[in-house]
Amino acid sequence: MALFSRKARAPRADGEKGLGITRKYDLAPGHSYVVEESPPDISFDAFVNIVSTVDSGGKKSVGLAVSRLHSDLIRQKYGLETTPIYWLATRAGQDVISPTNLGILTHTLMQFVEDNAGGIILLDGIEYLVSNNDFNKVLRTIDQVNDHISQSQAIMIIPVDPRAFDQKELALLERNMEKIASRPKK
């Protein structure tokens, strides 16, 4: 039962090694972004690009990812070595957060923001969270973390499959965040 009783704490992130690439995403500190897409390609690309580069002031950003994809798959696909990654899953284990335990998720995200001012969070799997909880509870969690994001000059990226939500729910998700629409598939 350690999965439900422990307070998940993101390890101190050091940032990824420079990959010899330049920053191609200019996301404003203190803002959260909803990216309407499926699969979450733009979101992951932006996240990896930001944690692998320095900003215009020469500052490196550290990140934390929470996803429905297993952390080993994310590390392999995107080349992330040091970024903490949590898997949203019902299985017990290290670096796993149960989708039904919004308290642990909220604590983990807020602790990361407090420990890493100017950091970046990728929160992938909102549809899974909503399928395991009430939409309004998930929305309150996002709003609570978003308040911390604004104060700490951090960034949060949330990919959302618009097919999974009705218009009212999408509007509520986008209420306090900036919307980024994905490019249409050709």
KAURHU-V941327 format. One record per residue. RES is the residue in three letters. PHI is phi in whole degrees, -180 to 180 (none if undefined). PSI is psi in whole degrees, 0 to 359 (* if undefined). Layout:
# KAURHU-V941327
res/phi/psi
RES/PHI/PSI
RES/PHI/PSI
This chain:
# KAURHU-V941327
res/phi/psi
MET/none/8
ALA/-61/333
LEU/-59/323
PHE/-94/340
SER/-99/338
ARG/-82/153
LYS/-93/107
ALA/-65/132
ARG/-130/121
ALA/-66/133
PRO/-64/153
ARG/-60/123
ALA/-89/139
ASP/-101/347
GLY/92/156
GLU/-81/158
LYS/-67/148
GLY/-62/135
LEU/-104/13
GLY/73/25
ILE/-116/162
THR/-102/158
ARG/-73/125
LYS/-112/358
TYR/-117/129
ASP/-112/77
LEU/-93/134
ALA/-76/132
PRO/-60/145
GLY/83/11
HIS/-124/152
SER/-116/146
TYR/-127/135
VAL/-103/124
VAL/-112/113
GLU/-82/106
GLU/-164/158
SER/-157/120
PRO/-72/172
PRO/-81/52
ASP/-66/313
ILE/-65/318
SER/-61/311
PHE/-66/320
ASP/-61/315
ALA/-63/314
PHE/-59/309
VAL/-64/319
ASN/-61/316
ILE/-70/319
VAL/-77/348
SER/-104/3
THR/-134/173
VAL/-108/152
ASP/-79/183
SER/-63/337
GLY/-91/5
GLY/83/11
LYS/-93/135
LYS/-91/138
SER/-98/143
VAL/-106/154
GLY/-133/167
LEU/-141/129
ALA/-116/139
VAL/-125/127
SER/-152/159
ARG/-75/339
LEU/-78/141
HIS/-63/143
SER/-60/326
ASP/-63/321
LEU/-66/320
ILE/-65/314
ARG/-60/318
GLN/-68/314
LYS/-70/322
TYR/-111/0
GLY/72/24
LEU/-81/129
GLU/-111/319
THR/-111/347
THR/-68/127
PRO/-65/134
ILE/-131/127
TYR/-109/140
TRP/-99/125
LEU/-81/108
ALA/-158/160
THR/-86/356
ARG/-82/149
ALA/-83/151
GLY/158/173
GLN/-72/141
ASP/60/33
VAL/-121/135
ILE/-121/128
SER/-69/137
PRO/-67/343
THR/-90/352
ASN/-105/78
LEU/-66/335
GLY/-64/314
ILE/-66/318
LEU/-60/311
THR/-60/313
HIS/-59/315
THR/-61/313
LEU/-67/315
MET/-67/323
GLN/-65/320
PHE/-61/314
VAL/-62/318
GLU/-66/323
ASP/-83/343
ASN/-135/69
ALA/-56/132
GLY/84/7
GLY/-76/178
ILE/-131/137
ILE/-117/136
LEU/-111/118
LEU/-113/92
ASP/-102/133
GLY/117/24
ILE/-58/321
GLU/-61/320
TYR/-67/319
LEU/-62/317
VAL/-68/326
SER/-70/342
ASN/-106/356
ASN/-146/173
ASP/-73/139
PHE/-53/317
ASN/-64/327
LYS/-68/318
VAL/-65/318
LEU/-61/318
ARG/-63/320
THR/-61/312
ILE/-62/316
ASP/-63/320
GLN/-64/315
VAL/-67/321
ASN/-60/323
ASP/-61/319
HIS/-69/323
ILE/-59/313
SER/-61/318
GLN/-73/329
SER/-99/1
GLN/62/29
ALA/-86/180
ILE/-132/141
MET/-129/135
ILE/-117/127
ILE/-125/105
PRO/-74/139
VAL/-136/130
ASP/-84/109
PRO/-63/341
ARG/-70/342
ALA/-87/352
PHE/-130/151
ASP/-82/173
GLN/-62/322
LYS/-64/315
GLU/-64/318
LEU/-61/317
ALA/-62/320
LEU/-67/321
LEU/-63/321
GLU/-86/353
ARG/-53/312
ASN/-111/19
MET/-133/163
GLU/-90/141
LYS/-98/134
ILE/-122/116
ALA/-87/139
SER/-75/159
ARG/-73/139
PRO/-64/142
LYS/-72/141
LYS/-106/*
